[in-house]
Amino acid sequence: QVQLQQSGPGLVKPSETLSLTCNVSGVSINTYYWSWIRQTPGKGLEWIGNIYHSGSTTYNPSLQSRVTMSVDTSKNQFSLNLSSVTAADTAVYYCARDYSGGRGYYFFDHWGQGTLVTVSS
Amino acid sequence: IQLTQSPSSLSASVGDRVNITCRATRDISTLLAWYQLKSGKAPKVLIYAASTLQSGVPSRFSGSGSGTDFTLTISSLQPEDFATYYCQYLNSYPRTFGGGTKVEIK
């Protein structure tokens, strides 16, 4: 079955870069869009952006200046970098698959388990 | 488009019927999904296209509505249903979620 396994540090210092990786198993990373989403106590769920297997990306305008996503099809994984982090970026970060099934709309049908990332010195 | 969920939290007992609403700022047809988030677990999609039950989701969950007003109903709340629930508009960039509804034990 489809599984998304996240990895990356749980503590990042202010002004540094948050880096997370999502390893996909049970399905090829090709063909689908793959998203990063975060959950903060104050703002609920916030979509960060997504990436296609070709490397094409779409980012949330609210974070666009600090976000970079990449994909490694040989390893069936994709990654998130968020630069210049502050305490406001403290959140649980999730990776997820954007699924359409040809319906013309997308929802997130498989998610990683989440990574709590705390921004603190 | 913005999505407003209500209530933001609720307390209920096992066996209760629970309704959570999601209101969109304009007509979104049936382009809405519902998710369940529990601490330490991978989130789950419950409903998509407003009323289609995702495979494997218990039938006590149901979704209804179209246009601007939507409802997630849990017909008989079970202990494992205490969680936070979010709605999402399906056809937009950026992907947009409601503010969430936390369902707590009474």
Chai-1 contact restraints between the chains, C-beta under 6 A:
chainA,res_idxA,chainB,res_idxB,connection_type,confidence,min_distance_angstrom,max_distance_angstrom,comment,restraint_id
A,G44,B,G99,contact,1.0,0.0,6.0,A-B,restraint_1
A,G44,B,G100,contact,1.0,0.0,6.0,A-B,restraint_2
A,L45,B,Y86,contact,1.0,0.0,6.0,A-B,restraint_3
A,L45,B,F97,contact,1.0,0.0,6.0,A-B,restraint_4
A,W47,B,P94,contact,1.0,0.0,6.0,A-B,restraint_5
A,W47,B,R95,contact,1.0,0.0,6.0,A-B,restraint_6
A,T58,B,Y93,contact,1.0,0.0,6.0,A-B,restraint_7
A,N60,B,P94,contact,1.0,0.0,6.0,A-B,restraint_8
A,Y105,B,L31,contact,1.0,0.0,6.0,A-B,restraint_9
A,Y105,B,L90,contact,1.0,0.0,6.0,A-B,restraint_10
A,Y105,B,N91,contact,1.0,0.0,6.0,A-B,restraint_11
A,F107,B,A33,contact,1.0,0.0,6.0,A-B,restraint_12
A,F107,B,V45,contact,1.0,0.0,6.0,A-B,restraint_13
A,F107,B,Y48,contact,1.0,0.0,6.0,A-B,restraint_14
A,F107,B,L90,contact,1.0,0.0,6.0,A-B,restraint_15
A,D109,B,V45,contact,1.0,0.0,6.0,A-B,restraint_16
A,W111,B,A42,contact,1.0,0.0,6.0,A-B,restraint_17
A,W111,B,P43,contact,1.0,0.0,6.0,A-B,restraint_18
A,Q113,B,A42,contact,1.0,0.0,6.0,A-B,restraint_19
